Amino acid sequence: MHDDLVDHLTRSTPLSRGEALRVVQDVLAYFDETTEDFVRRRHRELQGQGLVNAEIFERIEAELSYRAVAPPTLSLRQLRRIVYG
């Protein structure tokens, strides 16, 4: 699985092959996350930092545009519906 990338990481960093494989798997899992899962995860994380929903949803809205494959623009209402149904 992605041997060329793992090989590159082991050549260009002090990572062992096992560590490089873990990094590649973690990055792929991160980018495999759906928009809905990302919104829910970030909401939980930001709530845990003590932010209130108004700040949380504005921050998530801004963060979505920086995703590797940005989803269509979602309104604050749509973001709330993802979290609360």
Protein Blocks (a to p, Z undefined) as FASTA:
>chain_A
ZZlmmmmmmmmpcbdfklmmmmmmmmmmmmmpcfklmmmmmmmmmmmnopafklmmmmmm
mmmmmgmbacddddfklmmmmmnZZ
